[in-house]
Amino acid sequence: MDLREALGVLSKASPFAVATANELAETELDELKKCLYVKTDIEVAFEKKLLSLKSDEIIFLCGSSGDGKSEILTKYKNEHERYAHFHLDATHSFEPKRNAIDTLNDIFTQYSDNPRALVVGINIDMLGNYARGEDASHWDTKKAINSFLDGEAVDSRYTFLDFESFPKFIIKDGKVSSPFFSCLLDNVVKDDKENKFREYFNKSLSEPKERILTSNYLMLRNPHVQSVVIELLLNARIRKDQFVTARMLLDFIYCILTGPEYLFDNLFNGGDNELLEVLSDFDPGVIRNQKLDLFVLHRTLELEDSDFQKFEALVSDKFNIPKSLSQQSIVRLFYLLKDDNTLDNSYHINFKGSFNEAPLQKYKEVWGAHNCCCGESVDEKWLNDFYSEIVLKAINKYANRSAPYLSKNEFYLSSHGSCDLLGLA
């Protein structure tokens, strides 16, 4: 098996993409899949609750398709099914004449008749569909579900663990991190003897046909490149409202590593992955400003630039990238390396300012402050200042565009003859 085949366990098309309750005898690929596993905060919370679970309680592990519900439930099922019934997939029915809601009704009926705790893995949409069903049975469970969905207090017999309540991205002091995704990447590309993928990578280094793949692997090892990729994924999350699931991330890693082009091109050329389709909208290769335009013009005219030639030689030696890249690919490479100041040549750092979007940076800071704000931290004051000094001023300016003579505490609503109707802040 070579590196490309080994990385196949990451693909959404792989039979290893979904965990099942009945695992077959382990193979080499099974071992690779085990290496990918990352223990998340939601799994820690789930394990803690499972250890204190009472016979009259129900745990709902909720999320979107691909979040990793089945992985968590499969891992704990064998050890805990003596005192808890596990229903791994509440999205489907396994009988052709019945639907998922019928199956859930049966599960809850068995739970009522049998003094054994219940653990249910369920998509958040199906949770809502069940609670809104016209069937009057299990009204207490439906009431608890509706309370959870409405953000209200829930009966103590019910525990809801939602993947969306455990953010995959953290913004602190303006910097973006994702411990979960960073661990996933390390499990694939880390230069460590414990990493089973490294063995296949080392074998592929001598294969000329796999030059692009091994180059991508080397680049993704770079922690500064990883930080830029994480920042891109956050852009997809907050600017395009793109869900980011574990299965989607694994397939994303597979696509950017094994795609037809180099990593910096695979990231922005789209592809058969939801994240890649969204990231194509953030392509740095289409940015236009004086510095980048001059660079592209100089490269098109093939003007002498010894510093750039040194940069080309450095990245060619470090990442095994050819020197005959297109101007668009070079700009994308600059973007991917924009935070890496450890290279012997800092030519790419000259273009870092071309990729900084002040409004987007402010958006990230506000988004991060909202996620961290608990009502007592410095973030609360920062948010109050932001809303009073920026948001309210902008609203006031827009609302009073037809009446600029009004004060900052007055809002123009409408005119009636010679009289203006105002609102007070």
C-alpha positions in Angstrom: 0.0 0.0 0.0 1.3 3.5 -0.9 0.7 6.9 0.6 -2.2 7.7 -1.7 -4.0 4.5 -0.8 -3.3 5.1 2.9 -4.8 8.6 2.7 -7.9 7.0 1.2 -9.3 6.3 4.7 -9.9 10.1 5.0 -12.1 10.3 1.9 -15.9 10.6 2.3 -16.1 7.9 -0.4 -14.1 5.5 1.8 -16.1 2.6 3.6 -14.3 3.9 6.7 -16.1 7.2 6.6 -18.9 6.0 8.9 -18.6 3.9 12.0 -20.9 1.0 12.5 -21.8 -1.0 15.5 -20.6 -4.3 14.0 -16.9 -3.9 13.1 -15.2 -6.6 11.1 -11.7 -8.0 11.7 -9.1 -5.2 11.8 -7.0 -4.5 8.7 -4.1 -2.2 8.0 -6.6 0.5 7.0 -8.4 0.0 10.3 -5.2 0.7 12.1 -4.7 3.9 10.1 -8.3 5.0 10.8 -7.6 4.5 14.6 -4.6 6.9 14.3 -7.0 9.6 13.1 -9.2 9.6 16.2 -9.2 12.8 18.2 -10.9 12.9 21.6 -13.1 16.0 21.6 -14.6 18.2 24.3 -18.1 16.8 23.6 -16.8 13.2 24.0 -15.3 14.1 27.3 -18.7 15.6 28.4 -20.5 12.5 27.0 -18.2 10.1 28.9 -18.6 12.0 32.1 -22.4 11.9 31.8 -22.3 8.2 30.8 -20.4 7.2 34.0 -23.1 8.8 36.2 -26.1 7.8 34.1 -29.2 6.6 36.0 -31.7 4.0 34.7 -34.5 6.6 34.2 -32.3 9.0 32.1 -31.9 9.6 28.4 -28.9 11.1 26.7 -29.3 12.7 23.2 -26.1 13.1 21.3 -27.2 15.7 18.7 -25.5 17.1 15.6 -25.3 17.3 11.9 -24.5 14.4 9.6 -20.8 13.7 9.7 -20.2 15.3 13.1 -18.9 12.1 14.6 -21.9 10.9 16.6 -21.5 7.3 15.4 -17.8 7.3 16.2 -18.4 8.3 19.8 -21.4 5.9 20.4 -19.6 3.0 18.8 -16.6 3.5 21.0 -18.6 3.4 24.2 -21.4 1.0 23.2 -19.7 -2.3 24.1 -18.5 -1.2 27.5 -21.7 0.4 28.6 -24.6 -1.4 26.9 -25.1 -3.6 30.0 -27.0 -0.8 31.7 -27.8 1.5 28.8 -29.5 0.9 25.4 -27.6 2.6 22.5 -29.6 3.7 19.4 -26.8 4.9 17.1 -28.8 6.2 14.1 -32.2 7.8 14.8 -32.3 9.4 11.4 -33.5 6.2 9.6 -35.7 3.2 10.0 -34.5 -0.2 9.2 -37.9 -1.5 8.1 -39.2 -0.4 4.6 -42.8 0.2 5.8 -41.8 2.4 8.7 -40.1 5.7 9.1 -37.6 7.1 11.6 -40.3 8.6 13.8 -42.0 5.2 14.1 -38.6 3.7 15.1 -38.1 6.4 17.7 -41.5 5.8 19.2 -40.6 2.1 19.5 -37.3 3.0 21.2 -39.0 5.3 23.7 -41.7 2.7 24.4 -39.1 0.1 25.2 -37.3 2.6 27.4 -40.6 3.2 29.3 -41.2 -0.5 29.8 -37.6 -1.4 30.7 -35.7 0.2 33.6 -32.5 0.8 31.6 -31.0 4.1 30.5 -31.2 5.2 26.8 -28.5 6.8 24.6 -29.7 8.2 21.3 -27.5 9.6 18.5 -29.7 11.9 16.4 -29.5 14.6 13.8 -30.7 17.9 15.1 -33.2 18.2 12.3 -34.7 14.8 13.1 -34.9 15.9 16.7 -37.1 18.8 15.7 -39.2 16.7 13.4 -39.9 14.2 16.1 -40.9 16.9 18.6 -43.3 18.5 16.1 -45.0 15.2 15.2 -48.7 15.0 15.6 -48.5 11.6 17.5 -49.4 12.3 21.1 -47.3 9.5 22.5 -44.2 10.2 24.6 -45.3 13.8 25.3 -42.9 14.1 28.2 -39.9 13.4 25.9 -41.3 15.8 23.2 -41.7 18.5 25.8 -38.1 18.0 26.9 -36.9 18.2 23.3 -38.9 21.4 22.6 -37.5 23.0 25.8 -34.0 22.1 24.6 -34.6 23.5 21.1 -36.1 26.7 22.6 -33.1 27.2 24.9 -35.2 26.6 28.0 -34.5 24.6 31.1 -34.9 20.8 30.5 -36.2 18.1 32.8 -33.1 16.6 34.7 -33.9 13.1 33.3 -32.9 14.3 29.8 -29.4 15.4 28.8 -28.8 17.0 25.4 -25.2 17.2 24.1 -25.1 19.2 20.9 -22.0 19.4 18.7 -22.8 23.1 17.9 -22.3 23.9 21.6 -18.7 22.8 21.4 -17.1 25.2 18.9 -14.4 23.8 16.6 -12.7 27.3 16.3 -11.4 29.6 19.0 -10.5 33.3 18.6 -8.3 34.8 21.3 -6.5 38.0 21.0 -7.3 38.2 17.4 -5.7 34.8 16.6 -7.6 31.8 15.3 -7.0 28.3 16.5 -8.7 25.0 16.2 -7.4 22.3 18.6 -9.6 19.6 17.0 -8.5 20.3 13.4 -4.9 20.8 14.4 -4.9 17.4 16.1 -6.5 15.9 13.0 -3.7 17.4 10.8 -1.0 16.2 13.1 -2.4 12.7 13.1 -1.9 12.7 9.3 1.3 14.7 8.6 3.3 14.9 11.9 6.9 13.9 11.5 6.8 11.4 14.2 7.7 7.7 14.3 4.3 7.0 16.0 2.5 8.5 12.9 1.8 5.5 10.6 1.2 7.8 7.6 4.8 9.0 7.8 6.0 5.5 6.9 4.0 5.6 3.6 5.2 9.2 3.0 8.8 8.2 3.3 8.4 5.4 0.8 6.6 7.8 -1.7 9.5 10.3 -1.6 11.4 8.2 -4.2 8.4 8.0 -6.5 8.6 10.8 -9.2 4.9 10.3 -10.1 4.0 11.3 -6.5 6.0 14.5 -6.5 2.9 16.7 -6.1 1.4 14.5 -3.3 4.7 14.5 -1.3 5.1 18.2 -1.8 1.6 18.8 -0.4 2.3 16.6 2.5 5.5 18.5 3.3 3.7 21.9 3.1 0.8 20.8 5.3 3.4 19.8 8.0 4.3 23.5 8.3 2.6 24.9 11.4 2.3 28.4 9.8 0.6 26.9 6.7 -1.8 25.0 9.0 -2.7 28.2 10.8 -3.6 29.8 7.4 -5.7 26.8 6.5 -7.6 27.0 9.9 -8.2 30.7 9.3 -9.7 29.9 5.9 -12.0 27.3 7.4 -13.1 29.9 9.9 -13.9 32.3 7.1 -16.1 29.6 5.6 -17.8 29.2 8.9 -18.5 32.8 9.8 -18.8 34.4 6.3 -20.7 31.7 4.5 -22.4 30.0 7.5 -20.8 26.8 6.4 -21.2 23.8 8.8 -17.9 22.1 9.5 -18.1 18.5 10.6 -15.5 15.9 11.4 -16.2 13.8 8.3 -16.1 17.0 6.1 -12.7 17.9 7.6 -11.2 14.5 7.0 -12.4 14.6 3.4 -11.1 18.1 3.1 -7.6 17.0 4.2 -7.8 14.1 1.7 -8.7 16.5 -1.2 -6.1 19.1 -0.6 -3.4 16.5 -0.2 -4.3 14.2 -3.1 -5.8 16.8 -5.5 -4.3 17.2 -9.0 -2.4 20.4 -8.2 -0.2 21.7 -5.5 -1.7 22.5 -2.1 -2.0 26.2 -2.6 -4.0 25.6 -5.8 -6.1 22.7 -4.5 -7.3 25.0 -1.7 -8.9 27.4 -4.1 -9.8 25.5 -7.2 -13.0 24.0 -5.7 -13.8 20.3 -5.9 -16.0 17.6 -4.6 -16.0 18.9 -1.1 -18.3 21.4 0.5 -15.5 23.3 2.2 -13.5 23.5 -1.0 -16.5 24.9 -2.9 -16.8 27.7 -0.3 -13.1 28.4 -0.1 -12.9 29.1 -3.8 -14.7 32.4 -2.9 -11.6 33.5 -0.8 -9.1 32.9 -3.6 -6.1 35.3 -3.0 -5.1 34.8 -6.6 -7.9 37.3 -7.7 -6.9 40.1 -5.3 -5.9 43.3 -7.1 -3.8 46.0 -5.5 -0.7 47.9 -6.5 1.9 45.7 -4.9 0.5 42.4 -6.3 -0.3 43.9 -9.7 3.3 45.1 -10.0 4.6 41.7 -9.0 2.4 40.0 -11.7 3.5 42.5 -14.3 7.2 42.0 -13.5 6.8 38.2 -13.7 4.9 38.5 -17.0 7.7 40.7 -18.5 10.3 38.3 -17.0 12.2 41.2 -15.3 15.2 40.3 -13.3 14.5 39.9 -9.5 17.3 38.2 -7.6 15.3 38.2 -4.3 12.4 36.4 -5.9 14.8 33.9 -7.5 16.2 33.1 -4.1 12.7 32.7 -2.7 11.9 30.3 -5.6 15.0 28.2 -4.9 14.2 28.1 -1.2 10.7 26.8 -1.5 11.7 24.4 -4.2 14.3 22.9 -1.9 12.1 23.0 1.2 8.8 21.8 -0.3 9.9 20.2 -3.6 7.9 22.8 -5.6 8.9 23.5 -9.2 10.1 27.0 -10.2 7.7 27.3 -13.2 4.6 28.3 -11.3 1.9 30.6 -12.8 1.6 34.1 -11.4 -1.7 33.1 -9.8 -0.2 30.1 -8.1 2.7 32.2 -6.8 0.3 34.7 -5.2 -1.6 31.8 -3.6 1.8 30.5 -2.3 2.6 33.9 -0.8 -0.8 33.8 0.9 -0.2 30.3 2.3 3.2 31.3 3.7 2.2 34.8 4.8 2.7 34.1 8.5 5.9 32.1 8.1 8.8 34.3 9.2 11.1 31.4 9.8 12.1 30.9 6.2 15.7 32.1 5.3 14.2 34.3 2.6 11.4 36.8 3.6 10.4 37.8 0.1 6.8 36.6 0.6 6.4 38.7 3.8 6.4 41.8 1.6 3.0 40.8 0.4 1.4 40.0 3.7 -0.4 43.3 3.9 -2.1 42.6 0.6 -4.1 39.8 2.2 -5.2 41.5 5.4 -8.8 42.6 5.4 -9.5 45.0 8.2 -13.3 44.5 8.2 -12.9 40.7 8.3 -10.4 41.0 11.2 -12.9 43.1 13.1 -15.7 40.6 12.3 -13.5 37.8 13.7 -12.8 39.7 16.9 -16.5 40.4 17.5 -17.4 36.8 16.7 -14.7 35.5 19.1 -15.7 37.9 21.9 -19.4 36.8 21.6 -18.3 33.2 21.9 -16.2 33.9 25.0 -18.4 36.4 26.7 -19.9 35.2 30.0 -21.2 38.5 31.3 -18.3 39.1 33.6 -15.2 39.2 31.5 -13.2 42.0 29.7 -15.0 40.8 26.5 -18.3 42.3 27.8 -16.8 45.8 28.0 -15.1 45.4 24.7 -18.4 44.4 23.1 -20.3 47.3 24.8 -17.7 49.7 23.4 -17.9 48.1 20.0 -21.7 48.4 19.8 -21.9 51.9 21.2 -19.0 53.4 19.3 -19.4 51.6 15.9 -22.7 49.8 15.5 -25.0 52.4 17.1 -23.2 55.2 15.5 -23.5 53.5 12.1 -27.3 52.9 12.7 -27.7 56.5 13.8 -25.9 57.8 10.7 -27.9 55.7 8.4 -31.3 56.4 10.1 -30.6 60.1 10.1 -29.3 60.4 6.6 -32.4 62.5 5.7 -32.1 64.5 8.9 -28.4 65.1 9.6 -29.3 68.0 12.0 -30.5 65.4 14.7 -28.3 64.6 17.7 -26.6 61.3 18.3 -29.4 60.2 20.7 -32.2 60.9 18.3 -33.3 58.6 15.4 -35.4 59.9 12.5 -38.5 57.8 11.9 -40.7 59.7 9.4 -41.9 63.2 8.4 -45.5 64.5 8.6 -45.8 67.8 7.0 -43.4 70.2 8.9 -43.1 67.8 11.8 -40.5 65.0 12.2 -41.3 61.8 14.2 -38.2 60.8 16.2 -37.1 58.0 18.4 -34.8 58.4 21.4 -31.8 56.2 22.1 
